[in-house]
């Protein structure tokens, strides 16, 4: 996957700051955090469903 160094992260943060402004930055960060949380939750549910399905197949 992608690996960002400290320099790249600073450049990305500055670009976001210029595009959206300092007042909207906390709102955007919260929305991004919620999105990541929902994505991880969905991925975990899919993983659990697959695990349950394979366990049911092993019992048969």
PDB file of N, CA, C and O in Angstrom:
ATOM      1  N   UNK A   1       0.836  -1.188   0.000  1.00  0.00           N
ATOM      2  CA  UNK A   1       0.000   0.000   0.000  1.00  0.00           C
ATOM      3  C   UNK A   1       0.872   1.238   0.000  1.00  0.00           C
ATOM      4  O   UNK A   1       2.099   1.172  -0.073  1.00  0.00           O
ATOM      5  N   UNK A   2       0.195   2.365   0.084  1.00  0.00           N
ATOM      6  CA  UNK A   2       0.905   3.631   0.070  1.00  0.00           C
ATOM      7  C   UNK A   2       1.465   3.926   1.448  1.00  0.00           C
ATOM      8  O   UNK A   2       0.829   3.681   2.473  1.00  0.00           O
ATOM      9  N   UNK A   3       2.659   4.452   1.438  1.00  0.00           N
ATOM     10  CA  UNK A   3       3.268   4.883   2.694  1.00  0.00           C
ATOM     11  C   UNK A   3       3.640   6.346   2.548  1.00  0.00           C
ATOM     12  O   UNK A   3       4.411   6.727   1.668  1.00  0.00           O
ATOM     13  N   UNK A   4       3.080   7.150   3.421  1.00  0.00           N
ATOM     14  CA  UNK A   4       3.342   8.574   3.376  1.00  0.00           C
ATOM     15  C   UNK A   4       4.326   8.935   4.468  1.00  0.00           C
ATOM     16  O   UNK A   4       4.192   8.502   5.613  1.00  0.00           O
ATOM     17  N   UNK A   5       5.315   9.731   4.106  1.00  0.00           N
ATOM     18  CA  UNK A   5       6.251  10.254   5.084  1.00  0.00           C
ATOM     19  C   UNK A   5       5.698  11.526   5.695  1.00  0.00           C
ATOM     20  O   UNK A   5       4.619  11.990   5.326  1.00  0.00           O
ATOM     21  N   UNK A   6       6.438  12.080   6.623  1.00  0.00           N
ATOM     22  CA  UNK A   6       5.985  13.288   7.303  1.00  0.00           C
ATOM     23  C   UNK A   6       5.864  14.455   6.327  1.00  0.00           C
ATOM     24  O   UNK A   6       4.930  15.251   6.432  1.00  0.00           O
ATOM     25  N   UNK A   7       6.781  14.566   5.394  1.00  0.00           N
ATOM     26  CA  UNK A   7       6.730  15.653   4.414  1.00  0.00           C
ATOM     27  C   UNK A   7       5.485  15.600   3.555  1.00  0.00           C
ATOM     28  O   UNK A   7       4.848  16.626   3.315  1.00  0.00           O
ATOM     29  N   UNK A   8       5.132  14.401   3.085  1.00  0.00           N
ATOM     30  CA  UNK A   8       3.940  14.246   2.253  1.00  0.00           C
ATOM     31  C   UNK A   8       2.674  14.578   3.033  1.00  0.00           C
ATOM     32  O   UNK A   8       1.765  15.219   2.505  1.00  0.00           O
ATOM     33  N   UNK A   9       2.614  14.143   4.285  1.00  0.00           N
ATOM     34  CA  UNK A   9       1.437  14.433   5.109  1.00  0.00           C
ATOM     35  C   UNK A   9       1.269  15.932   5.343  1.00  0.00           C
ATOM     36  O   UNK A   9       0.149  16.441   5.349  1.00  0.00           O
ATOM     37  N   UNK A  10       2.371  16.630   5.534  1.00  0.00           N
ATOM     38  CA  UNK A  10       2.306  18.079   5.738  1.00  0.00           C
ATOM     39  C   UNK A  10       1.803  18.770   4.477  1.00  0.00           C
ATOM     40  O   UNK A  10       0.976  19.679   4.551  1.00  0.00           O
ATOM     41  N   UNK A  11       2.301  18.338   3.316  1.00  0.00           N
ATOM     42  CA  UNK A  11       1.853  18.930   2.051  1.00  0.00           C
ATOM     43  C   UNK A  11       0.361  18.678   1.850  1.00  0.00           C
ATOM     44  O   UNK A  11      -0.371  19.588   1.463  1.00  0.00           O
ATOM     45  N   UNK A  12      -0.094  17.461   2.107  1.00  0.00           N
ATOM     46  CA  UNK A  12      -1.516  17.138   1.966  1.00  0.00           C
ATOM     47  C   UNK A  12      -2.348  17.985   2.919  1.00  0.00           C
ATOM     48  O   UNK A  12      -3.387  18.515   2.525  1.00  0.00           O
ATOM     49  N   UNK A  13      -1.912  18.118   4.155  1.00  0.00           N
ATOM     50  CA  UNK A  13      -2.635  18.937   5.134  1.00  0.00           C
ATOM     51  C   UNK A  13      -2.712  20.392   4.695  1.00  0.00           C
ATOM     52  O   UNK A  13      -3.754  21.028   4.847  1.00  0.00           O
ATOM     53  N   UNK A  14      -1.631  20.922   4.158  1.00  0.00           N
ATOM     54  CA  UNK A  14      -1.639  22.306   3.683  1.00  0.00           C
ATOM     55  C   UNK A  14      -2.593  22.491   2.506  1.00  0.00           C
ATOM     56  O   UNK A  14      -3.296  23.499   2.427  1.00  0.00           O
ATOM     57  N   UNK A  15      -2.618  21.529   1.599  1.00  0.00           N
ATOM     58  CA  UNK A  15      -3.535  21.610   0.457  1.00  0.00           C
ATOM     59  C   UNK A  15      -4.982  21.588   0.939  1.00  0.00           C
ATOM     60  O   UNK A  15      -5.808  22.372   0.471  1.00  0.00           O
ATOM     61  N   UNK A  16      -5.285  20.696   1.868  1.00  0.00           N
ATOM     62  CA  UNK A  16      -6.644  20.619   2.417  1.00  0.00           C
ATOM     63  C   UNK A  16      -6.999  21.920   3.126  1.00  0.00           C
ATOM     64  O   UNK A  16      -8.120  22.412   3.000  1.00  0.00           O
ATOM     65  N   UNK A  17      -6.063  22.469   3.859  1.00  0.00           N
ATOM     66  CA  UNK A  17      -6.297  23.723   4.575  1.00  0.00           C
ATOM     67  C   UNK A  17      -6.591  24.859   3.606  1.00  0.00           C
ATOM     68  O   UNK A  17      -7.478  25.675   3.859  1.00  0.00           O
ATOM     69  N   UNK A  18      -5.859  24.922   2.502  1.00  0.00           N
ATOM     70  CA  UNK A  18      -6.085  25.976   1.510  1.00  0.00           C
ATOM     71  C   UNK A  18      -7.427  25.781   0.816  1.00  0.00           C
ATOM     72  O   UNK A  18      -8.156  26.747   0.588  1.00  0.00           O
ATOM     73  N   UNK A  19      -7.758  24.536   0.479  1.00  0.00           N
ATOM     74  CA  UNK A  19      -8.997  24.268  -0.250  1.00  0.00           C
ATOM     75  C   UNK A  19     -10.243  24.531   0.589  1.00  0.00           C
ATOM     76  O   UNK A  19     -11.203  25.124   0.099  1.00  0.00           O
ATOM     77  N   UNK A  20     -10.237  24.102   1.834  1.00  0.00           N
ATOM     78  CA  UNK A  20     -11.446  24.153   2.642  1.00  0.00           C
ATOM     79  C   UNK A  20     -11.447  25.249   3.698  1.00  0.00           C
ATOM     80  O   UNK A  20     -12.516  25.630   4.177  1.00  0.00           O
ATOM     81  N   UNK A  21     -10.317  25.751   4.063  1.00  0.00           N
ATOM     82  CA  UNK A  21     -10.250  26.793   5.078  1.00  0.00           C
ATOM     83  C   UNK A  21     -10.207  26.205   6.477  1.00  0.00           C
ATOM     84  O   UNK A  21     -10.602  25.061   6.705  1.00  0.00           O
ATOM     85  N   UNK A  22      -9.720  27.008   7.400  1.00  0.00           N
ATOM     86  CA  UNK A  22      -9.528  26.538   8.775  1.00  0.00           C
ATOM     87  C   UNK A  22     -10.844  26.318   9.506  1.00  0.00           C
ATOM     88  O   UNK A  22     -10.905  25.503  10.427  1.00  0.00           O
ATOM     89  N   UNK A  23     -11.895  27.023   9.116  1.00  0.00           N
ATOM     90  CA  UNK A  23     -13.156  26.897   9.853  1.00  0.00           C
ATOM     91  C   UNK A  23     -13.858  25.576   9.563  1.00  0.00           C
ATOM     92  O   UNK A  23     -14.537  25.038  10.437  1.00  0.00           O
ATOM     93  N   UNK A  24     -13.708  25.048   8.357  1.00  0.00           N
ATOM     94  CA  UNK A  24     -14.394  23.800   7.999  1.00  0.00           C
ATOM     95  C   UNK A  24     -13.532  22.569   8.254  1.00  0.00           C
ATOM     96  O   UNK A  24     -14.025  21.444   8.161  1.00  0.00           O
ATOM     97  N   UNK A  25     -12.264  22.761   8.572  1.00  0.00           N
ATOM     98  CA  UNK A  25     -11.352  21.632   8.753  1.00  0.00           C
ATOM     99  C   UNK A  25     -11.800  20.666   9.849  1.00  0.00           C
ATOM    100  O   UNK A  25     -11.769  19.459   9.611  1.00  0.00           O
ATOM    101  N   UNK A  26     -12.216  21.121  11.042  1.00  0.00           N
ATOM    102  CA  UNK A  26     -12.682  20.174  12.066  1.00  0.00           C
ATOM    103  C   UNK A  26     -13.909  19.376  11.628  1.00  0.00           C
ATOM    104  O   UNK A  26     -14.028  18.188  11.927  1.00  0.00           O
ATOM    105  N   UNK A  27     -14.813  20.039  10.922  1.00  0.00           N
ATOM    106  CA  UNK A  27     -16.014  19.362  10.427  1.00  0.00           C
ATOM    107  C   UNK A  27     -15.644  18.263   9.424  1.00  0.00           C
ATOM    108  O   UNK A  27     -16.205  17.168   9.458  1.00  0.00           O
ATOM    109  N   UNK A  28     -14.720  18.560   8.556  1.00  0.00           N
ATOM    110  CA  UNK A  28     -14.275  17.581   7.560  1.00  0.00           C
ATOM    111  C   UNK A  28     -13.563  16.418   8.245  1.00  0.00           C
ATOM    112  O   UNK A  28     -13.761  15.262   7.872  1.00  0.00           O
ATOM    113  N   UNK A  29     -12.742  16.718   9.240  1.00  0.00           N
ATOM    114  CA  UNK A  29     -12.028  15.665   9.967  1.00  0.00           C
ATOM    115  C   UNK A  29     -13.006  14.737  10.688  1.00  0.00           C
ATOM    116  O   UNK A  29     -12.818  13.520  10.696  1.00  0.00           O
ATOM    117  N   UNK A  30     -14.050  15.308  11.292  1.00  0.00           N
ATOM    118  CA  UNK A  30     -15.061  14.484  11.964  1.00  0.00           C
ATOM    119  C   UNK A  30     -15.775  13.578  10.971  1.00  0.00           C
ATOM    120  O   UNK A  30     -15.976  12.393  11.235  1.00  0.00           O
ATOM    121  N   UNK A  31     -16.152  14.134   9.840  1.00  0.00           N
ATOM    122  CA  UNK A  31     -16.846  13.345   8.819  1.00  0.00           C
ATOM    123  C   UNK A  31     -15.948  12.232   8.294  1.00  0.00           C
ATOM    124  O   UNK A  31     -16.411  11.114   8.067  1.00  0.00           O
ATOM    125  N   UNK A  32     -14.683  12.529   8.102  1.00  0.00           N
ATOM    126  CA  UNK A  32     -13.740  11.509   7.643  1.00  0.00           C
ATOM    127  C   UNK A  32     -13.580  10.413   8.691  1.00  0.00           C
ATOM    128  O   UNK A  32     -13.534   9.232   8.347  1.00  0.00           O
ATOM    129  N   UNK A  33     -13.496  10.788   9.957  1.00  0.00           N
ATOM    130  CA  UNK A  33     -13.394   9.810  11.031  1.00  0.00           C
ATOM    131  C   UNK A  33     -14.609   8.905  11.103  1.00  0.00           C
ATOM    132  O   UNK A  33     -14.482   7.694  11.286  1.00  0.00           O
ATOM    133  N   UNK A  34     -15.795   9.500  10.959  1.00  0.00           N
ATOM    134  CA  UNK A  34     -17.024   8.691  10.962  1.00  0.00           C
ATOM    135  C   UNK A  34     -17.049   7.734   9.779  1.00  0.00           C
ATOM    136  O   UNK A  34     -17.455   6.580   9.914  1.00  0.00           O
ATOM    137  N   UNK A  35     -16.614   8.214   8.627  1.00  0.00           N
ATOM    138  CA  UNK A  35     -16.603   7.367   7.428  1.00  0.00           C
ATOM    139  C   UNK A  35     -15.660   6.184   7.601  1.00  0.00           C
ATOM    140  O   UNK A  35     -15.998   5.056   7.244  1.00  0.00           O
ATOM    141  N   UNK A  36     -14.494   6.443   8.141  1.00  0.00           N
ATOM    142  CA  UNK A  36     -13.529   5.364   8.374  1.00  0.00           C
ATOM    143  C   UNK A  36     -14.092   4.364   9.372  1.00  0.00           C
ATOM    144  O   UNK A  36     -13.937   3.156   9.193  1.00  0.00           O
ATOM    145  N   UNK A  37     -14.743   4.854  10.422  1.00  0.00           N
ATOM    146  CA  UNK A  37     -15.340   3.973  11.431  1.00  0.00           C
ATOM    147  C   UNK A  37     -16.408   3.084  10.807  1.00  0.00           C
ATOM    148  O   UNK A  37     -16.444   1.883  11.073  1.00  0.00           O
ATOM    149  N   UNK A  38     -17.279   3.664   9.977  1.00  0.00           N
ATOM    150  CA  UNK A  38     -18.330   2.886   9.313  1.00  0.00           C
ATOM    151  C   UNK A  38     -17.734   1.863   8.349  1.00  0.00           C
ATOM    152  O   UNK A  38     -18.222   0.736   8.257  1.00  0.00           O
ATOM    153  N   UNK A  39     -16.696   2.249   7.642  1.00  0.00           N
ATOM    154  CA  UNK A  39     -16.047   1.325   6.715  1.00  0.00           C
ATOM    155  C   UNK A  39     -15.462   0.133   7.466  1.00  0.00           C
ATOM    156  O   UNK A  39     -15.637  -1.013   7.051  1.00  0.00           O
ATOM    157  N   UNK A  40     -14.771   0.401   8.564  1.00  0.00           N
ATOM    158  CA  UNK A  40     -14.193  -0.683   9.362  1.00  0.00           C
ATOM    159  C   UNK A  40     -15.283  -1.578   9.939  1.00  0.00           C
ATOM    160  O   UNK A  40     -15.124  -2.798   9.986  1.00  0.00           O
ATOM    161  N   UNK A  41     -16.384  -0.983  10.378  1.00  0.00           N
ATOM    162  CA  UNK A  41     -17.498  -1.758  10.924  1.00  0.00           C
ATOM    163  C   UNK A  41     -18.084  -2.673   9.853  1.00  0.00           C
ATOM    164  O   UNK A  41     -18.351  -3.846  10.116  1.00  0.00           O
ATOM    165  N   UNK A  42     -18.284  -2.143   8.652  1.00  0.00           N
ATOM    166  CA  UNK A  42     -18.810  -2.945   7.551  1.00  0.00           C
ATOM    167  C   UNK A  42     -17.863  -4.065   7.168  1.00  0.00           C
ATOM    168  O   UNK A  42     -18.299  -5.187   6.909  1.00  0.00           O
ATOM    169  N   UNK A  43     -16.575  -3.774   7.129  1.00  0.00           N
ATOM    170  CA  UNK A  43     -15.589  -4.795   6.790  1.00  0.00           C
ATOM    171  C   UNK A  43     -15.573  -5.902   7.841  1.00  0.00           C
ATOM    172  O   UNK A  43     -15.436  -7.077   7.501  1.00  0.00           O
ATOM    173  N   UNK A  44     -15.713  -5.532   9.118  1.00  0.00           N
ATOM    174  CA  UNK A  44     -15.731  -6.530  10.188  1.00  0.00           C
ATOM    175  C   UNK A  44     -16.972  -7.407  10.080  1.00  0.00           C
ATOM    176  O   UNK A  44     -16.899  -8.619  10.282  1.00  0.00           O
ATOM    177  N   UNK A  45     -18.116  -6.793   9.759  1.00  0.00           N
ATOM    178  CA  UNK A  45     -19.352  -7.570   9.617  1.00  0.00           C
ATOM    179  C   UNK A  45     -19.239  -8.571   8.473  1.00  0.00           C
ATOM    180  O   UNK A  45     -19.671  -9.717   8.604  1.00  0.00           O
ATOM    181  N   UNK A  46     -18.668  -8.149   7.366  1.00  0.00           N
ATOM    182  CA  UNK A  46     -18.485  -9.063   6.231  1.00  0.00           C
ATOM    183  C   UNK A  46     -17.545 -10.197   6.615  1.00  0.00           C
ATOM    184  O   UNK A  46     -17.795 -11.357   6.290  1.00  0.00           O
ATOM    185  N   UNK A  47     -16.473  -9.860   7.302  1.00  0.00           N
ATOM    186  CA  UNK A  47     -15.510 -10.875   7.734  1.00  0.00           C
ATOM    187  C   UNK A  47     -16.178 -11.877   8.677  1.00  0.00           C
ATOM    188  O   UNK A  47     -15.964 -13.083   8.562  1.00  0.00           O
ATOM    189  N   UNK A  48     -16.989 -11.368   9.611  1.00  0.00           N
ATOM    190  CA  UNK A  48     -17.690 -12.252  10.545  1.00  0.00           C
ATOM    191  C   UNK A  48     -18.699 -13.143   9.821  1.00  0.00           C
ATOM    192  O   UNK A  48     -18.840 -14.319  10.157  1.00  0.00           O
ATOM    193  N   UNK A  49     -19.403 -12.586   8.826  1.00  0.00           N
ATOM    194  CA  UNK A  49     -20.359 -13.382   8.047  1.00  0.00           C
ATOM    195  C   UNK A  49     -19.660 -14.511   7.304  1.00  0.00           C
ATOM    196  O   UNK A  49     -20.157 -15.636   7.260  1.00  0.00           O
ATOM    197  N   UNK A  50     -18.521 -14.209   6.728  1.00  0.00           N
ATOM    198  CA  UNK A  50     -17.764 -15.239   6.007  1.00  0.00           C
ATOM    199  C   UNK A  50     -17.284 -16.311   6.976  1.00  0.00           C
ATOM    200  O   UNK A  50     -17.337 -17.503   6.673  1.00  0.00           O
ATOM    201  N   UNK A  51     -16.816 -15.878   8.142  1.00  0.00           N
ATOM    202  CA  UNK A  51     -16.339 -16.834   9.140  1.00  0.00           C
ATOM    203  C   UNK A  51     -17.478 -17.740   9.605  1.00  0.00           C
ATOM    204  O   UNK A  51     -17.294 -18.948   9.753  1.00  0.00           O
ATOM    205  N   UNK A  52     -18.660 -17.151   9.836  1.00  0.00           N
ATOM    206  CA  UNK A  52     -19.822 -17.942  10.255  1.00  0.00           C
ATOM    207  C   UNK A  52     -20.230 -18.932   9.175  1.00  0.00           C
ATOM    208  O   UNK A  52     -20.567 -20.078   9.475  1.00  0.00           O
ATOM    209  N   UNK A  53     -20.203 -18.497   7.926  1.00  0.00           N
ATOM    210  CA  UNK A  53     -20.592 -19.376   6.822  1.00  0.00           C
ATOM    211  C   UNK A  53     -19.623 -20.544   6.685  1.00  0.00           C
ATOM    212  O   UNK A  53     -20.046 -21.669   6.421  1.00  0.00           O
ATOM    213  N   UNK A  54     -18.342 -20.293   6.858  1.00  0.00           N
ATOM    214  CA  UNK A  54     -17.373 -21.385   6.748  1.00  0.00           C
ATOM    215  C   UNK A  54     -17.495 -22.338   7.927  1.00  0.00           C
ATOM    216  O   UNK A  54     -17.295 -23.543   7.774  1.00  0.00           O
ATOM    217  N   UNK A  55     -17.822 -21.808   9.106  1.00  0.00           N
ATOM    218  CA  UNK A  55     -18.014 -22.681  10.265  1.00  0.00           C
ATOM    219  C   UNK A  55     -19.239 -23.572  10.081  1.00  0.00           C
ATOM    220  O   UNK A  55     -19.223 -24.734  10.488  1.00  0.00           O
ATOM    221  N   UNK A  56     -20.300 -23.040   9.473  1.00  0.00           N
ATOM    222  CA  UNK A  56     -21.495 -23.845   9.215  1.00  0.00           C
ATOM    223  C   UNK A  56     -21.201 -24.950   8.208  1.00  0.00           C
ATOM    224  O   UNK A  56     -21.714 -26.062   8.336  1.00  0.00           O
ATOM    225  N   UNK A  57     -20.384 -24.650   7.214  1.00  0.00           N
ATOM    226  CA  UNK A  57     -20.026 -25.652   6.207  1.00  0.00           C
ATOM    227  C   UNK A  57     -19.188 -26.767   6.831  1.00  0.00           C
ATOM    228  O   UNK A  57     -19.324 -27.930   6.451  1.00  0.00           O
ATOM    229  N   UNK A  58     -18.331 -26.422   7.776  1.00  0.00           N
ATOM    230  CA  UNK A  58     -17.493 -27.431   8.424  1.00  0.00           C
ATOM    231  C   UNK A  58     -18.327 -28.370   9.283  1.00  0.00           C
ATOM    232  O   UNK A  58     -17.983 -29.543   9.427  1.00  0.00           O
ATOM    233  N   UNK A  59     -19.430 -27.866   9.861  1.00  0.00           N
ATOM    234  CA  UNK A  59     -20.279 -28.691  10.714  1.00  0.00           C
ATOM    235  C   UNK A  59     -21.049 -29.723   9.911  1.00  0.00           C
ATOM    236  O   UNK A  59     -21.407 -30.772  10.446  1.00  0.00           O
ATOM    237  N   UNK A  60     -21.310 -29.452   8.641  1.00  0.00           N
ATOM    238  CA  UNK A  60     -22.114 -30.361   7.815  1.00  0.00           C
ATOM    239  C   UNK A  60     -21.344 -31.532   7.363  1.00  0.00           C
ATOM    240  O   UNK A  60     -21.879 -32.389   6.660  1.00  0.00           O
TER     241      UNK A  60
END
